[in-house]
Amino acid sequence: MATTEFGQAVRRWRERITPEAAGLPAGGQRRTPGLRREELSQLAGISVDYITRLEQGRATSPSQQVIEALSRALRLSSPERAHLFQLGGLQPPGPDSVPAYLTPSVQRLLDRLTHTPVAVFDAAWTLLLANPPYAALMGDPTRWRGHQRNGVWRNFLGPSDRVRHTPQSRRALQTALVADLRTASARYPADQRLRRLIDELLGQSDLFAELWDTGIAGRHEAARKTIDHPHVGAVTLDCDILTVAGSDLRIMVYTAETGTEDADLLALITTLGTQELVGRRRPETYNSETGADA
């Protein structure tokens, strides 16, 4: 019964939210009053097939990550999110777990930054949301799986990204990320996903283990970064990191001074990249059978 009610709730909330409210183009005549399943799939990073089976009550035991992704995509209020967790047979994450909930007010703020690259990370630097300009600038993150979505993991164990670094600047960034992760581990000691991330980094990266053993603690700060974009070349931008009070979410924003060449390049990247992303089906973020990270 709970599984059927879970699917009914997802469908009801999917039909309630308009494409415009979710930051998507309306796009001609529509047979559904709200979001199509394909659009919810795009927003949540969950396969259309899995969403269909959830709504029809044929899929059981959605994971915490799936419920969080649906809550963000459907713009659920805090009580609605808690209710969806209950229908899914789970308790909402407690205060000892890394928060992953975007309040509607934060979501509305992000919706207004339609021409600015913005990404939202949790306290462990796992990517929760990236808008189309961010994907155009840094590469489409919907291709990332599991720990690939974590900024600390990517800097120690993942492929190189588009940000240009000297050996000194990379070491400074890695040191800051380790310090930030240590602070998060002390604040959220019961978070098992965070514990698994740290254990994997300790086991696979000698540099991470060396920095971790120093006992450093701190926070990743804002910086000025040069991004080597594959189509327009180098663009230098200010990268500011805003923390949402009470949730520990990190909002990363890239900007350029108005009237500069970098501002023109950023506008070009945003235009070209957003056009490329529109209409392209995004890869699945979650396994359609288990609802777990792929």
C-alpha positions as CSV (number, residue, x, y, z in Angstrom):
1,M,0.0,0.0,0.0
2,A,2.8,2.4,0.9
3,T,4.5,1.7,-2.4
4,T,1.3,2.5,-4.3
5,E,0.8,5.7,-2.2
6,F,4.4,6.7,-2.9
7,G,3.8,6.5,-6.7
8,Q,0.5,8.3,-6.4
9,A,2.2,11.1,-4.5
10,V,5.0,11.5,-7.0
11,R,2.5,11.6,-9.9
12,R,0.3,14.1,-8.0
13,W,3.2,16.4,-7.3
14,R,4.6,16.0,-10.9
15,E,1.2,17.1,-12.3
16,R,1.1,20.1,-9.9
17,I,4.4,21.7,-11.0
18,T,4.6,23.6,-14.3
19,P,7.6,23.4,-16.6
20,E,8.2,27.1,-16.1
21,A,8.2,26.7,-12.3
22,A,10.8,23.9,-12.8
23,G,13.0,26.1,-15.0
24,L,12.1,24.3,-18.2
25,P,10.5,25.7,-21.5
26,A,6.8,25.0,-21.8
27,G,7.1,23.8,-25.4
28,G,3.7,23.7,-27.3
29,Q,0.6,21.7,-26.5
30,R,0.8,19.4,-23.5
31,R,-1.4,16.4,-22.5
32,T,-0.3,16.6,-18.9
33,P,-1.1,19.6,-16.7
34,G,2.4,19.6,-15.2
35,L,5.7,17.9,-15.9
36,R,6.1,15.0,-18.3
37,R,7.8,12.0,-16.9
38,E,10.7,12.7,-19.3
39,E,11.1,16.2,-17.8
40,L,11.0,14.8,-14.2
41,S,13.7,12.3,-15.3
42,Q,15.8,15.1,-16.7
43,L,15.5,17.2,-13.5
44,A,16.0,14.4,-11.0
45,G,18.6,12.3,-12.9
46,I,16.4,9.2,-12.6
47,S,15.4,7.0,-15.6
48,V,12.0,7.4,-17.1
49,D,11.4,3.7,-16.7
50,Y,12.1,3.8,-13.0
51,I,9.8,6.8,-12.5
52,T,7.1,5.0,-14.4
53,R,7.4,1.9,-12.3
54,L,7.5,4.0,-9.1
55,E,4.3,5.8,-10.1
56,Q,2.6,2.5,-11.0
57,G,3.6,0.9,-7.7
58,R,5.8,-1.7,-9.5
59,A,9.1,-0.5,-8.0
60,T,9.8,-1.0,-4.3
61,S,12.2,0.4,-1.8
62,P,13.4,3.7,-3.4
63,S,16.7,4.7,-1.9
64,Q,17.3,7.9,0.1
65,Q,19.2,9.4,-2.9
66,V,16.2,8.8,-5.2
67,I,13.8,10.4,-2.7
68,E,16.0,13.4,-2.2
69,A,16.4,13.8,-6.0
70,L,12.6,13.6,-6.5
71,S,12.0,16.1,-3.7
72,R,14.4,18.6,-5.2
73,A,13.0,18.1,-8.7
74,L,9.4,18.4,-7.5
75,R,10.1,21.5,-5.4
76,L,8.6,19.8,-2.3
77,S,8.2,21.7,0.9
78,S,9.9,20.3,4.0
79,P,6.7,18.6,5.3
80,E,6.0,17.2,1.8
81,R,9.6,15.8,1.6
82,A,9.2,14.2,5.0
83,H,5.9,12.7,3.9
84,L,7.6,11.3,0.7
85,F,10.3,9.7,2.9
86,Q,7.6,8.1,5.1
87,L,5.7,6.7,2.0
88,G,9.0,5.3,0.8
89,G,9.5,3.5,4.1
90,L,12.4,5.6,5.2
91,Q,13.0,8.3,7.8
92,P,14.3,11.7,6.6
93,P,18.0,12.2,7.3
94,G,18.6,13.4,10.8
95,P,20.7,16.3,12.0
96,D,23.8,14.0,12.0
97,S,23.6,13.4,8.3
98,V,24.8,15.7,5.6
99,P,21.8,17.8,4.4
100,A,20.8,17.5,0.8
101,Y,17.5,19.4,0.8
102,L,17.0,22.6,-1.2
103,T,14.3,24.8,0.2
104,P,11.9,26.3,-2.2
105,S,13.3,29.8,-1.5
106,V,16.8,28.6,-2.4
107,Q,15.4,27.0,-5.5
108,R,13.7,30.2,-6.6
109,L,16.9,32.1,-6.1
110,L,18.7,29.6,-8.4
111,D,15.9,29.9,-11.0
112,R,16.6,33.6,-11.4
113,L,20.2,33.0,-12.3
114,T,19.4,31.7,-15.7
115,H,22.5,33.2,-17.4
116,T,25.0,32.6,-14.6
117,P,26.8,29.3,-14.0
118,V,25.6,27.9,-10.7
119,A,26.1,24.6,-8.9
120,V,24.9,23.5,-5.5
121,F,27.0,21.1,-3.4
122,D,26.4,19.6,0.0
123,A,28.8,19.9,2.9
124,A,30.8,16.9,1.7
125,W,31.2,18.6,-1.8
126,T,28.8,16.2,-3.5
127,L,27.0,17.9,-6.4
128,L,23.3,18.2,-5.9
129,L,22.3,20.5,-8.7
130,A,23.9,22.3,-11.7
131,N,22.1,24.7,-14.0
132,P,22.6,24.6,-17.8
133,P,25.2,27.5,-17.8
134,Y,27.3,25.6,-15.3
135,A,27.1,22.4,-17.5
136,A,28.1,24.5,-20.5
137,L,31.1,25.9,-18.7
138,M,32.4,22.9,-16.8
139,G,31.0,19.9,-18.8
140,D,27.7,18.1,-18.4
141,P,27.7,16.6,-14.8
142,T,24.7,14.3,-15.6
143,R,27.4,11.9,-17.0
144,W,29.0,11.6,-13.6
145,R,28.2,8.5,-11.5
146,G,28.5,7.8,-7.7
147,H,31.6,9.3,-6.3
148,Q,32.3,11.1,-9.6
149,R,29.8,13.6,-8.4
150,N,31.9,14.5,-5.4
151,G,34.4,17.4,-5.8
152,V,36.9,16.0,-3.3
153,W,37.0,12.6,-5.0
154,R,37.3,14.2,-8.5
155,N,40.3,16.3,-7.4
156,F,42.2,13.3,-5.9
157,L,41.0,10.3,-7.9
158,G,39.1,11.5,-10.9
159,P,40.0,12.8,-14.3
160,S,41.4,16.3,-14.7
161,D,38.7,19.0,-15.2
162,R,38.7,22.2,-17.2
163,V,40.1,24.4,-14.4
164,R,43.8,25.4,-15.1
165,H,46.1,24.8,-12.2
166,T,49.8,25.3,-11.3
167,P,51.2,22.6,-9.0
168,Q,51.0,25.1,-6.2
169,S,47.4,26.1,-6.8
170,R,46.3,22.4,-7.1
171,R,48.0,21.5,-3.9
172,A,46.3,24.5,-2.2
173,L,42.9,23.5,-3.5
174,Q,43.4,19.9,-2.4
175,T,44.5,21.0,1.1
176,A,41.4,23.2,1.4
177,L,39.1,20.4,0.3
178,V,40.6,17.9,2.8
179,A,40.2,20.5,5.5
180,D,36.6,21.1,4.5
181,L,35.8,17.4,4.4
182,R,37.3,17.0,7.9
183,T,35.1,19.7,9.2
184,A,32.0,18.0,7.6
185,S,33.0,14.7,9.1
186,A,33.1,16.2,12.6
187,R,29.8,17.9,12.1
188,Y,28.0,14.9,10.6
189,P,29.6,11.9,12.3
190,A,26.7,9.5,11.6
191,D,26.6,10.0,7.9
192,Q,27.6,6.6,6.4
193,R,28.0,7.9,2.8
194,L,30.5,10.5,4.0
195,R,32.3,7.8,6.0
196,R,32.5,5.5,2.9
197,L,33.8,8.4,0.8
198,I,36.6,9.2,3.3
199,D,37.5,5.5,3.6
200,E,37.8,5.2,-0.2
201,L,39.9,8.3,-0.5
202,L,42.2,7.1,2.4
203,G,42.6,3.8,0.7
204,Q,43.2,5.0,-2.8
205,S,45.0,8.3,-2.5
206,D,48.4,8.6,-0.7
207,L,48.2,12.4,-1.0
208,F,44.7,12.5,0.6
209,A,45.9,10.2,3.4
210,E,49.0,12.4,4.0
211,L,46.9,15.6,4.2
212,W,44.2,13.9,6.3
213,D,46.8,12.8,8.8
214,T,47.9,16.4,9.4
215,G,44.5,17.0,11.1
216,I,43.8,20.2,9.1
217,A,40.3,21.6,9.3
218,G,38.8,24.6,7.5
219,R,36.7,25.7,4.5
220,H,37.2,25.9,0.8
221,E,37.2,29.6,-0.1
222,A,36.3,31.7,-3.1
223,A,39.0,32.1,-5.9
224,R,39.7,33.5,-9.3
225,K,39.9,30.6,-11.8
226,T,40.9,30.2,-15.4
227,I,38.8,27.6,-17.3
228,D,40.1,26.1,-20.5
229,H,36.9,25.6,-22.5
230,P,37.1,23.2,-25.4
231,H,35.3,25.6,-27.8
232,V,36.2,29.1,-26.9
233,G,39.5,28.8,-25.1
234,A,40.6,30.2,-21.8
235,V,38.2,32.3,-19.7
236,T,39.1,33.7,-16.3
237,L,36.2,34.1,-13.8
238,D,35.5,34.9,-10.2
239,C,34.3,31.8,-8.4
240,D,32.3,32.6,-5.2
241,I,31.0,30.1,-2.7
242,L,27.9,31.0,-0.8
243,T,26.8,28.9,2.2
244,V,23.1,28.6,3.0
245,A,22.6,29.2,6.7
246,G,21.1,26.3,8.5
247,S,21.6,23.7,5.8
248,D,25.4,23.8,5.0
249,L,24.7,23.8,1.3
250,R,27.4,25.5,-0.9
251,I,26.3,27.5,-3.9
252,M,29.1,27.9,-6.3
253,V,28.7,30.9,-8.7
254,Y,30.9,31.9,-11.6
255,T,30.8,35.5,-12.8
256,A,32.9,38.0,-14.9
257,E,33.1,41.7,-14.7
258,T,30.7,43.4,-17.1
259,G,32.2,44.7,-20.3
260,T,35.3,42.5,-20.2
261,E,36.4,40.0,-22.8
262,D,35.9,37.3,-20.2
263,A,32.2,38.4,-19.8
264,D,31.7,38.1,-23.6
265,L,33.3,34.7,-23.6
266,L,31.2,33.5,-20.7
267,A,28.0,34.7,-22.5
268,L,29.1,32.8,-25.6
269,I,29.8,29.6,-23.6
270,T,26.4,29.9,-22.0
271,T,24.6,30.4,-25.2
272,L,26.3,27.7,-27.2
273,G,26.4,25.2,-24.3
274,T,22.7,25.7,-23.4
275,Q,21.6,25.2,-27.0
276,E,23.6,22.0,-27.1
277,L,22.0,20.7,-23.9
278,V,18.4,21.5,-24.9
279,G,16.6,18.6,-26.3
280,R,19.3,16.1,-25.5
281,R,18.3,13.3,-23.3
282,R,20.4,13.1,-20.2
283,P,22.0,9.9,-19.1
284,E,20.6,8.1,-16.0
285,T,22.0,9.0,-12.7
286,Y,20.4,6.2,-10.8
287,N,20.1,2.5,-11.6
288,S,16.6,1.9,-12.9
289,E,16.4,-1.4,-11.1
290,T,17.6,-0.6,-7.6
291,G,17.3,3.2,-7.3
292,A,20.9,3.2,-6.1
293,D,23.8,5.3,-7.4
294,A,24.9,3.9,-10.7
